[in-house]
């Protein structure tokens, strides 16, 4: 396990960067009520509201607060309920709130120093508070991509950010997947978007950007179906 300082030195600047990119995207959206096709049922404003509520979870968890679902299946309902608590806040107000919450959680986690706590994540697995920030980075990257697609704006994904996201996901995966062994080699961004069900895996298998081998390579086509949707 990496020391807290090493991981935080990498993940916090990444979170700040991507959060600011997302805030800029939302503030500049011509129509915050525009639908986001890759997040069915949500608008640009809803995605901003979701991220504003999600950031708080990473501050609540280490302090024994917040609501954490026993299984991933219950998570969509929690997301819906938490978005509803924000009422009629505008997209601009939500973007400002997200910026504030991201800054607060970063400061809080840094404050633990070498006494880094762990908490139970959705699905029941324990994750250290600093490592969990990789999952928050994933939320920002993937939902930023969602909104950028809806607005027809560019949203490049840094492979280094993807590596940190999977470092965050690794401790919680037992609560999200039925383990079946198959080795995967993939370009970071396509693999991230495939795992989050934003793009079809066949698109990247056909171009050689996702490959599989090992004892059971035939399991690769069913890889994504073995995960709950993040």
C-alpha positions in Angstrom: 0.0 0.0 0.0 1.4 3.4 -1.0 1.9 5.9 1.9 -0.7 8.5 2.2 1.6 11.4 1.3 2.8 9.7 -2.0 -0.8 9.0 -3.2 -2.2 12.3 -2.1 0.6 14.2 -3.8 -0.6 12.7 -7.1 -4.4 12.4 -6.7 -5.2 15.8 -5.1 -3.8 17.9 -8.0 -5.6 15.6 -10.5 -8.9 16.1 -8.6 -8.4 19.9 -8.5 -7.6 20.0 -12.2 -10.5 17.8 -13.4 -13.0 19.5 -11.0 -12.1 22.9 -12.4 -12.5 21.6 -15.9 -15.9 20.3 -15.0 -16.9 23.5 -13.3 -15.9 25.5 -16.4 -17.8 23.1 -18.6 -21.0 23.5 -16.6 -20.8 27.3 -16.2 -20.4 27.6 -19.9 -23.2 25.3 -20.9 -25.7 27.1 -23.1 -28.6 25.0 -21.7 -28.1 23.4 -18.2 -31.4 21.5 -18.8 -29.9 19.8 -21.8 -30.2 16.0 -21.5 -27.0 13.9 -21.1 -27.5 10.7 -23.2 -24.7 8.7 -21.5 -26.3 9.4 -18.1 -29.9 8.5 -18.9 -32.6 10.6 -17.2 -30.1 13.3 -16.2 -29.5 16.8 -17.5 -26.3 18.8 -17.3 -27.6 20.4 -14.1 -28.4 17.0 -12.6 -24.8 15.7 -13.3 -23.5 18.8 -11.5 -25.8 18.1 -8.6 -24.7 14.5 -8.4 -21.1 15.4 -8.2 -21.7 18.1 -5.6 -23.3 15.4 -3.4 -20.7 12.7 -4.2 -17.8 14.9 -3.1 -19.3 15.2 0.4 -19.3 11.4 0.7 -15.5 11.3 0.7 -15.4 13.7 3.7 -18.2 11.9 5.5 -16.9 8.3 5.2 -13.7 8.7 7.2 -15.7 10.4 10.0 -18.2 7.6 10.2 -21.0 9.7 8.6 -23.0 9.5 5.4 -25.1 6.8 3.8 -23.3 3.8 2.2 -25.3 1.2 0.4 -24.8 -2.5 1.2 -24.9 -3.4 -2.5 -24.3 -1.4 -5.7 -27.8 -2.1 -6.8 -29.1 0.4 -4.2 -26.8 3.2 -5.2 -29.0 4.8 -8.0 -31.8 5.4 -5.5 -29.4 7.0 -3.1 -28.1 9.2 -5.9 -31.6 10.2 -6.8 -32.5 11.1 -3.2 -29.4 13.1 -2.6 -29.9 15.1 -5.8 -33.4 15.9 -4.7 -32.2 17.4 -1.5 -30.5 20.2 -3.5 -33.9 21.5 -4.6 -33.8 24.1 -7.3 -30.2 25.2 -7.1 -28.9 26.4 -10.4 -26.2 24.7 -12.4 -23.9 27.7 -11.6 -24.6 27.4 -7.9 -24.0 23.7 -8.0 -20.7 24.2 -9.8 -19.6 26.6 -7.1 -20.7 24.1 -4.4 -18.7 21.3 -6.1 -15.6 23.5 -6.1 -16.1 24.2 -2.4 -16.7 20.6 -1.4 -13.7 19.4 -3.4 -11.4 21.9 -1.7 -12.8 20.9 1.7 -12.4 17.1 1.3 -8.8 17.6 0.1 -7.9 19.6 3.1 -9.6 17.1 5.4 -7.8 14.1 4.1 -4.5 15.8 4.1 -5.1 16.7 7.8 -5.1 13.0 8.8 -1.4 12.7 8.0 -0.1 9.3 8.9 -3.2 8.4 10.9 -5.2 7.8 7.7 -8.7 6.2 8.5 -10.5 3.7 6.4 -14.3 3.4 5.9 -16.8 1.0 4.4 -17.6 1.9 0.8 -20.7 1.1 -1.2 -20.8 -2.7 -1.6 -19.3 -3.3 1.8 -15.5 -3.2 1.3 -13.1 -1.1 3.4 -11.1 1.5 1.6 -8.5 3.9 3.0 -9.6 7.6 2.9 -6.8 8.8 0.7 -7.1 5.8 -1.7 -10.8 6.4 -2.0 -10.1 9.8 -3.6 -9.2 7.9 -6.7 -12.8 6.9 -7.0 -13.8 10.5 -6.6 -11.4 11.3 -9.4 -13.2 8.7 -11.5 -16.6 10.3 -10.9 -15.2 13.6 -12.0 -13.5 12.2 -15.1 -16.4 10.0 -16.3 -19.2 12.5 -15.6 -17.1 15.3 -17.1 -16.9 13.1 -20.2 -20.7 12.6 -20.1 -21.4 16.4 -20.0 -18.7 17.1 -22.6 -20.3 14.6 -25.0 -23.7 16.2 -24.5 -22.3 19.6 -25.2 -20.1 18.4 -28.0 -17.0 19.7 -26.2 -13.6 18.0 -26.0 -12.8 16.1 -22.9 -9.3 14.4 -23.1 -8.6 11.8 -20.5 -5.1 11.6 -19.0 -3.8 8.0 -18.8 -2.1 8.9 -15.5 -5.5 9.8 -14.1 -6.9 6.5 -15.2 -4.2 4.7 -13.3 -5.0 6.6 -10.1 -8.7 5.8 -10.6 -8.1 2.1 -10.7 -5.8 2.3 -7.7 -8.9 3.8 -5.9 -11.2 1.1 -7.3 -9.1 -1.9 -6.5 -9.9 -2.1 -2.8 -13.7 -2.0 -3.4 -13.9 -4.3 -6.4 -14.9 -7.4 -4.4 -18.1 -5.7 -3.5 -18.8 -4.9 -7.1 -17.8 -7.9 -9.1 -18.0 -11.7 -9.1 -14.4 -12.7 -9.5 -13.5 -14.7 -12.7 -9.9 -14.8 -13.9 -9.0 -13.2 -17.2 -6.1 -11.0 -18.0 -6.8 -7.7 -19.8 -4.5 -5.3 -21.6 -6.1 -2.0 -22.7 -5.4 1.6 -23.4 -6.4 3.5 -20.3 -9.1 5.9 -21.5 -11.0 3.3 -23.6 -10.9 0.8 -20.7 -12.2 3.4 -18.3 -15.1 4.4 -20.5 -15.9 0.7 -21.2 -15.9 -0.2 -17.5 -18.2 2.7 -16.8 -20.4 1.6 -19.7 -19.9 4.8 -21.7 -18.6 3.1 -24.8 -19.0 -0.5 -26.1 -16.1 -2.9 -25.6 -16.4 -4.3 -29.1 -15.4 -0.9 -30.5 -12.0 -1.1 -28.8 -11.6 -4.9 -29.2 -11.9 -4.5 -32.9 -9.2 -1.8 -33.0 -6.8 -3.8 -30.7 -7.1 -1.2 -27.9 -8.5 -4.0 -25.6 -6.9 -7.4 -25.6 -7.4 -10.6 -23.4 -5.3 -13.7 -22.7 -4.7 -16.2 -19.9 -6.5 -19.4 -18.7 -10.0 -18.1 -19.7 -9.7 -15.5 -22.4 -13.2 -16.3 -23.6 -14.5 -14.6 -20.5 -13.3 -11.2 -21.9 -16.5 -10.5 -23.9 -18.5 -10.8 -20.7 -16.1 -8.7 -18.7 -18.4 -5.7 -18.3 -21.4 -7.7 -17.4 -19.5 -9.0 -14.4 -19.5 -5.6 -12.8 -22.3 -3.5 -11.4 -22.6 -0.2 -13.2 -20.5 2.5 -11.3 
